[in-house]
Amino acid sequence: MEAVLSRRQIEGLIADGRSIIIVEQRVLKVDPWLKYHPGGAKAIMHMVGRDATDEVNGFHSPEAKKRMERYRIGRIEGRWVNFVPPIQGGKFRPYVKGLVAVEEDEDADQTPATSDISRTPSPIFDTEEPNIRRRITSKNDPLISSASSVSSAAEQEDGVSYLDAWTKEQIDLDLAKYPSLDLDTQDEVVRKYRLLDQRIRAERLYDCNYYAYAIEACRYTFLACMMLLFLHWGWYGTSGLFLGCLWHQLVFTVHDAGHMGITHDFTVDTVVGIIIADFIGGLSVGWWKHNHNVHHIVTNSPEHDPDIEHLPFFAISHRFLESLTSSFYERVMAFDTFAKAIVPYQAYLYYPILTFGRFNLYFLSWEFLIKGTGPRKGPAGWHRWLEITGQVFFWYWFGYVIMYKTIPNASGRLAFLMVSHMVTMPLHAQITLSHFSMSTAELGPHESFPQKMLRTTMDIDCPQWLDFFHGGLQFQAIHHLFPRMPRHNLRRTQKLVQEFCSEVGIPYALYGFVDGGKQVIGRLEEVGRQATILAKCQRTIAERGDLLNGH
């Protein structure tokens, strides 16, 4: 007979270093799988001690879920109350058999307002219970509030007081704007989300439209032919323009393949992704998946989401001004002298820096492959070697055949190189657009998966004929809810998601491309002003200290 494990027993297992997740009432001990997981170990580590049902169902095929059964050690009864995972700072008590079960009764009564959250407690707001209320907002409501609304008293005390006051205000705004975090409300959100998923499956929206990919292939072929034609004619800048446009379009298919959204077959979609990303684009799809899967689990978390950790160039949250420790990079993201010089002006530097973003992706790709950060065994063990082969092939055809052998002079090479890379800038803007201006507040472990995804992600409103330009990235909120859905079906799903949001009272953030860009610039300006205020506070404190020491 299968063992029924209590919350205290599971807590004790985690305290002993075990990686335990809950999936559909089943208790899985996944320690042996961590080093083999194709999406990286950290994606799993962020679910330890949590009900991972929606995340597992969203990211995995039926075959993968069936293989998870080998790690099953028991089941739970009743509603699971999430812990904060150890990687996020959660604390766990060892379990001693035979102790009085009073502790379990206390755990059962634990509420979102009093449970642990994944950060160091703040004296500003951890001592008082937040006022949790519900309000439905429209798309015209501002996503960004002014720094001036934080009390000026906090500014004059010290930098930490100012940042704590701002953190409290951001959390209060989210608590007011989104459904209550009480368990009953979040259970209802989850119930309706799962009903929506069933409806989507019934309408076959997970089925890939291969005719749409045939059209994509024609577009890719046209861009490649134009690149080669202008290269033959000696119009190197124009040739580079078409190559950059080709890279821009190909990334969308890599994104689909990385989420198994084309054939839904792990091996086939992985090979498609590697051929396009590594052999044609020179970027590592393994590196991207290693980052991107964590991003989908802890979206917009300053300490944990690598997709928003861009110091010293960008800080999209005031919390980066505290020199946070990144659980992904396992290092302190220092708000150092260089960052202090850049961040106040980041709104002006946003587009120029994105223009050269592709060069940074080369470095990150090679760092990932050389270090062997990804799985070395298991179903993804062969990926690294195929990717390295792809990288060598890319630099042969791009660096040697075209840049060195075909283009005869330095000016032509420079024009081809810079134009081909700079023209991909809109892609980097599209990637950041859906998250940079959205909430980065931590609301604790009881927030449901669908609510967190919609709270931290916006969609971009555009006419249907422009869908080819955005490549599905304009429907990032929908994609975060249903990551394995083929991108050509996202527009059809949008109305269903809007109906779901209306039913559960979650605001659905939808902006035009220009207005969305303004929101991002507004957020960068806001944090830049906060950095300036923090520097002023620190200078004032230093001056006071000098005066006191002088006496």
Secondary structure, DSSP 8 states (H G I E B T S, - for coil): ---B--HHHHHHHHHTT--EEEETTEEEE-GGGGGG-TT-HHHHHTTTTSB-HHHHHHH--HHHHHHGGGGEEEE--S-------GGGT-------TTS-THHHHHHHT--TTTS--SS---TTTTTS----------TTS-S---GGGS-HHHHHH-HHHHHHHHHHHHHHHHHHHS---SHHHHHHHHHHHHHHHHHHHHTTTTS--HHHHHHHHHHHHHHHHHHHHHHHHT-HHHHHHHHHHHHHHHHHHHHHHHTT-SSS-HHHHHHHHHIIIIIIT---HHHHHHHHHHHHHSTT-TTT-GGG-BTTTB-SSGGGGG--EETTTTEE----HHHHHHGGGHHHHHHHHHHTHHHHHHHHHHHHHHHT-S-SSGGGTTHHHHHHHHHHHHIIIIIIIIIIII--SHHHHHHHHHHHHHTTHHHHHHHHHHHHTS------TTS-HHHHHHHS--EEE--GGGHHHHTTGGGHHHHHHSTTS-GGGHHHHHHHHHHHHHHHT----EEEHHHHHHHHHHHHHHHHHHHHHHHHHHHHHHHHHHHHHH-
